[in-house]
Amino acid sequence: MLADGQAPVAFRRPADHSPEQVAGRPPSRRDPHRRGVLGTAGLLGTARLVAGAGLLGGAGVLGGALAPRGLPGLGAGTALATDDALAASDARHQPGIADTALGWLVFTAYDLTAADPGTARSSLAAVLRAWTSGAAALTTGPAPGGGRAGLTVTVGLGASALRHAGLDGRVPGELADIPAMPGDQLDPARGGGDLGVQVCATDPATAIAAAARMGALAAPFAAARWEQRGFQPTASDSANPPDVHRNLMGQLDGMSNLQPGTPQFDQAVWASGEPAWMRDGSYLVIRRIRMLFDAWNRLTGTDRDEVIGRRESDGVPLSAGPGGTAFTVPDINVRRADGRFAIAADAHVRVSSPPANGGAVLFRRGYSYDDGLDSTGTRDAGLFFMAYQADPRTAFVPIQQSMAASDALNTFTRHTSSALFAVPPMPRPGGYLAQALLEDD
């Protein structure tokens, strides 16, 4: 893999391969403002912040080839609804998955501190009880200065948590370790974890303070293992819909994603069947993807377009004809006048598309990150990729294996961390997250 600072890149398109057509999906879109308050047993809807301040510093990884969505009718600066009750159809699922991603993210992974399984099991129950009630409190308290800020908290469990708690026989098959991928340069200290907490908010102070509160509630039963902060453009500083934005490579991202509220989304994202404690939950895959900007910026604009399969200027697929937009469905069958495919054989859009991966799809919910300069003076920034799915073994794994083998974008990115969490459904009233896992023998 080419590292920043190496010689200029001479990008060439390889020979084309057999095409497959991308299937479409309905253009409808659920109202992104319905976040709501979930009551005494709930986790998070939109809410006010309870605690103090501080400032905060992509079916494929960066964008696949699903059908386009309709544009939500939202203007810049539209206020979030804060007092709506959660729609009954959503009451089974944790917030922070199907609703529109908020502008700021703090994701923290934790490890249980107990050494023996018996203590670890009781510690796990204690943390989940505290987080269930604590998250509900975060959504109903006053924000600093009397303002209001959107907030969602989403909690997941790693396979290691169940093993530490002596629950090896209850680890879902969906939590099987993600296989090693060609080109991975994973740092174990920045991946994995017994527990994961995704905090999203409309401003950085809210996200940081809420994440800190969740950490305090976990002590002394669990300690932070690693943390990542991320950001997205907001409606007030972007002409794009809330979930369509430019990533740090300058590419529009978010046009081709599963659409909440559709049958395709429900089938691809929500777990069903066994184990019972995960029904209506989801599985979250995380990959920290560092972008190699020096190498990327040495490409011509045309070569960058061919690596992705879309025009950088407006996001239009290279297969689109006159009048095409960023939401035009990429057609990997289209050929240019010279007979070559308009979207190259190794273009990111083609390689990450459902037809190229046996129909596999997932729901992307990624954030940009910028951790400043590393010890060599090179910027450490890129994509904190998060994807929700019903089963990573049939979604993320085959898609990533396909991309790791042949995606032209691999030359300009580096996967540096990985994690996988089971995100259980909402608890029953008066209960706590994953209660059936820990109490139903």
Secondary structure, 3 states (H helix, E strand, C coil): CCCCCCCCCCCCCCCCCCCCCCCCCCCCCCCCCCCCECCCCCCCCCEECCCCCCCCCCCCCCCCCCCCCCCCCCCCCCCCCCCCECCHHHCCCCCCCCCCCCCEEEEEEEEECCCCHHHHHHHHHHHHHHHHHHHHHHCECCCHHHCCECEEEEEEECHHHHHHCCCHHHCCHHHCCCCCCCCCCCCHHHCCCCEEEEEEECCHHHHHHHHHHHHHHHCCCEEEEEEEEEECCCHHHCCCCCCCEECCCCCEECCCCCCCCCHHHHHHHCCCCCCHHHCCCEEEEEEEEEECHHHHHCCCHHHHHHHHCECCCCCCECCCCCCCCCCCCCCCCCECCCCCECCCCCCHHHHCCHHHHCCCCCEECCEEEEEEECCCCCEEEEEEEEEEECCCCCCHHHHHHHHHHHCHHHHHEEEEEEEEEEECCCCCCCCCCCHHHHHCC
